[in-house]
């Protein structure tokens, strides 16, 4: 069991480990609202579940490691995922990205209007998939020929991890913008003494390929299930 698994054990209040499949007994799954049914964290070595009694009754028998399988088993059309993410971590050092992209660090206090104007170019689905939020700790903007073409919002989660959300304008994808942003962000994260975590929606294939090309490796996934 590695430090990432241990951090999730602490986060969900698990003190005794009797197996690698654990029902936490806490109400972490309710953090999103009363309609939430279950939260699941799964790595190669550990599965943690916080859920209501109905879901627990089923999972105690099946020991499923994905809530997709739970939906298939119960054949329910009355539930949905609103979080289905894969967490990636660096394996070694990041592959340096060399490009003509310039990256500047911004602050919300000084550059809020600039940031807000840039993200208006993305629709709600893109913002949702990227999990982009102005309620973040650090911002980095990428420029090509003086024009903003991408942004990272970085937030400090449970110690020692720092996560990101990234947006790149459609006409500038596949031009090294994402790689330049992430390379800069990783260096800044390391300066802060934290661990870079890249969280990508399972369906966001472009984002997953980007982080994998830079040396990130899938470690675990998190899922939240709720009533429709």
C-alpha positions as CSV (number, residue, x, y, z in Angstrom):
1,X,0.0,0.0,0.0
2,X,1.5,3.3,-1.1
3,X,1.3,6.9,0.2
4,X,-1.6,7.7,-2.1
5,X,-3.7,4.8,-0.7
6,X,-2.8,5.8,2.8
7,X,-3.9,9.4,2.2
8,X,-7.3,8.1,1.1
9,X,-7.6,5.9,4.2
10,X,-6.9,8.9,6.4
11,X,-9.3,11.1,4.4
12,X,-12.2,8.6,4.8
13,X,-11.4,8.0,8.5
14,X,-10.2,4.4,8.2
15,X,-8.1,3.3,11.1
16,X,-8.2,-0.4,11.0
17,X,-7.4,-2.4,7.8
18,X,-8.7,-5.9,7.8
19,X,-8.9,-6.4,4.0
20,X,-8.2,-4.5,0.8
21,X,-11.9,-4.0,0.3
22,X,-13.2,-1.6,2.9
23,X,-16.6,-0.1,3.7
24,X,-15.6,3.1,5.5
25,X,-18.8,3.6,7.5
26,X,-18.6,7.3,7.0
27,X,-21.0,9.6,5.1
28,X,-18.3,10.9,2.7
29,X,-20.6,9.9,-0.2
30,X,-23.1,12.6,0.9
31,X,-20.7,15.5,0.3
32,X,-22.4,16.3,-3.0
33,X,-26.0,16.3,-1.6
34,X,-28.8,14.1,-0.3
35,X,-29.3,12.5,-3.8
36,X,-25.9,10.9,-3.7
37,X,-25.7,7.1,-3.3
38,X,-22.1,6.1,-3.3
39,X,-18.5,7.1,-3.5
40,X,-15.8,4.6,-4.5
41,X,-12.0,4.8,-4.6
42,X,-10.1,2.0,-6.2
43,X,-6.4,1.4,-6.9
44,X,-4.6,-1.9,-7.6
45,X,-4.2,-2.6,-3.9
46,X,-7.2,-1.0,-2.2
47,X,-10.9,-0.3,-2.7
48,X,-12.7,2.1,-0.4
49,X,-16.5,2.5,-0.4
50,X,-18.8,5.0,1.2
51,X,-22.4,4.4,0.4
52,X,-26.0,4.0,1.6
53,X,-27.3,0.7,2.9
54,X,-28.9,-0.5,-0.4
55,X,-25.7,-0.1,-2.4
56,X,-23.7,-1.6,0.5
57,X,-25.9,-4.7,0.6
58,X,-25.2,-5.4,-3.1
59,X,-21.4,-4.6,-2.9
60,X,-20.9,-6.7,0.2
61,X,-21.8,-9.7,-1.9
62,X,-20.1,-8.8,-5.2
63,X,-17.0,-6.7,-4.1
64,X,-17.2,-4.7,-7.3
65,X,-14.3,-2.3,-7.9
66,X,-16.3,-0.1,-10.3
67,X,-19.7,1.4,-9.9
68,X,-20.3,0.9,-13.6
69,X,-20.5,-2.8,-12.8
70,X,-23.0,-2.0,-10.0
71,X,-25.3,-0.2,-12.5
72,X,-25.0,-3.2,-14.9
73,X,-25.9,-5.6,-12.1
74,X,-28.9,-3.8,-10.8
75,X,-30.0,-2.7,-14.3
76,X,-31.0,0.7,-13.0
77,X,-31.8,3.7,-15.2
78,X,-32.6,5.8,-12.1
79,X,-29.0,6.6,-11.2
80,X,-26.1,8.4,-12.9
81,X,-22.4,9.2,-12.5
82,X,-21.5,12.8,-11.9
83,X,-17.9,11.9,-11.1
84,X,-16.0,9.2,-13.0
85,X,-12.3,10.2,-12.9
86,X,-8.9,8.6,-13.2
87,X,-6.0,9.9,-11.1
88,X,-2.6,10.0,-12.7
89,X,0.8,10.5,-11.0
90,X,4.2,11.1,-12.5
91,X,6.5,8.1,-12.8
92,X,9.9,9.7,-12.6
93,X,10.6,13.2,-14.1
94,X,8.3,14.9,-16.6
95,X,9.3,14.8,-20.3
96,X,10.2,18.4,-21.1
97,X,8.1,20.1,-23.7
98,X,10.0,22.4,-26.1
99,X,7.7,24.7,-28.0
100,X,7.1,28.3,-28.9
101,X,4.4,28.5,-26.2
102,X,4.9,31.0,-23.5
103,X,3.4,30.4,-20.1
104,X,2.8,33.0,-17.4
105,X,1.5,32.6,-13.9
106,X,-1.6,34.7,-13.1
107,X,-3.4,35.6,-9.9
108,X,-7.1,35.8,-9.5
109,X,-6.8,39.2,-7.7
110,X,-4.9,40.8,-10.6
111,X,-6.2,38.9,-13.6
112,X,-9.7,37.8,-12.9
113,X,-11.2,39.6,-15.9
114,X,-8.6,38.1,-18.2
115,X,-9.2,34.6,-16.9
116,X,-13.0,34.9,-17.1
117,X,-12.9,36.3,-20.6
118,X,-10.8,33.4,-21.7
119,X,-13.0,30.7,-20.3
120,X,-16.1,32.1,-21.9
121,X,-14.9,30.5,-25.1
122,X,-15.7,27.1,-23.7
123,X,-19.1,25.5,-23.3
124,X,-20.5,24.0,-20.1
125,X,-19.7,20.5,-21.1
126,X,-16.0,21.3,-21.7
127,X,-15.8,23.2,-18.4
128,X,-17.5,20.2,-16.6
129,X,-15.1,17.6,-18.1
130,X,-12.1,19.7,-17.2
131,X,-13.6,20.3,-13.7
132,X,-12.4,23.9,-14.2
133,X,-13.1,26.3,-11.2
134,X,-12.1,29.8,-10.3
135,X,-12.0,28.6,-6.8
136,X,-8.4,27.4,-7.3
137,X,-5.1,28.3,-5.8
138,X,-2.9,28.9,-8.8
139,X,-3.4,29.8,-12.5
140,X,-1.1,29.5,-15.5
141,X,-2.0,30.9,-19.0
142,X,-0.4,29.8,-22.2
143,X,0.2,32.2,-25.1
144,X,1.0,31.7,-28.8
145,X,2.0,34.8,-30.7
146,X,0.7,36.9,-27.8
147,X,-2.7,35.4,-27.8
148,X,-4.1,33.3,-24.9
149,X,-4.6,29.7,-26.0
150,X,-4.7,27.6,-22.8
151,X,-5.0,27.7,-19.0
152,X,-4.4,25.6,-16.0
153,X,-6.2,26.1,-12.7
154,X,-4.4,24.3,-9.9
155,X,-5.7,23.6,-6.4
156,X,-4.1,22.2,-3.3
157,X,-6.0,19.2,-2.0
158,X,-5.2,16.9,0.9
159,X,-1.5,17.1,1.6
160,X,0.8,16.6,-0.2
161,X,-1.2,16.5,-3.4
162,X,-1.9,19.3,-5.9
163,X,-4.3,18.8,-8.8
164,X,-5.1,20.6,-12.0
165,X,-7.8,21.4,-14.5
166,X,-6.7,22.4,-18.0
167,X,-8.4,24.0,-21.0
168,X,-6.9,24.5,-24.5
169,X,-8.7,26.4,-27.3
170,X,-9.8,23.9,-30.0
171,X,-7.9,25.5,-32.8
172,X,-4.6,25.2,-30.9
173,X,-4.8,21.6,-29.8
174,X,-2.1,19.3,-31.0
175,X,0.3,22.2,-31.0
176,X,2.1,21.6,-27.7
177,X,0.0,24.0,-25.6
178,X,-1.1,21.4,-23.1
179,X,2.4,20.0,-22.8
180,X,3.9,23.4,-22.2
181,X,1.3,24.2,-19.5
182,X,1.7,21.0,-17.7
183,X,5.5,21.0,-17.8
184,X,5.5,24.5,-16.2
185,X,2.9,23.5,-13.7
186,X,4.8,20.4,-12.6
187,X,8.0,22.4,-12.0
188,X,6.0,24.9,-9.9
189,X,4.3,22.1,-7.9
190,X,7.7,20.6,-7.1
191,X,9.0,24.0,-5.9
192,X,6.1,24.1,-3.5
193,X,7.1,20.6,-2.2
194,X,3.9,19.0,-3.3
195,X,3.0,16.0,-5.5
196,X,1.5,16.6,-8.9
197,X,-1.8,14.8,-9.5
198,X,-3.5,14.8,-12.9
199,X,-7.2,13.9,-12.6
200,X,-9.0,13.2,-15.9
201,X,-12.6,12.3,-16.6
202,X,-12.7,8.8,-17.9
203,X,-14.4,9.9,-21.2
204,X,-11.9,12.7,-21.8
205,X,-9.6,10.7,-24.0
206,X,-7.6,13.7,-25.3
207,X,-6.8,14.8,-21.7
208,X,-5.7,11.3,-20.7
209,X,-3.5,10.9,-23.8
210,X,-1.9,14.2,-23.0
211,X,-0.9,13.4,-19.5
212,X,0.3,9.9,-20.5
213,X,2.5,11.4,-23.2
214,X,4.3,13.4,-20.4
215,X,5.0,10.4,-18.3
216,X,1.9,10.3,-16.0
217,X,0.7,6.8,-15.0
218,X,-2.8,5.9,-14.0
219,X,-2.9,4.9,-10.4
220,X,-6.5,4.9,-9.2
221,X,-10.1,6.0,-10.0
222,X,-12.8,7.8,-8.0
223,X,-16.6,7.6,-8.7
224,X,-19.7,9.2,-7.4
225,X,-23.1,7.8,-8.0
226,X,-26.4,9.7,-7.5
227,X,-30.1,9.4,-8.1
228,X,-31.4,11.0,-11.3
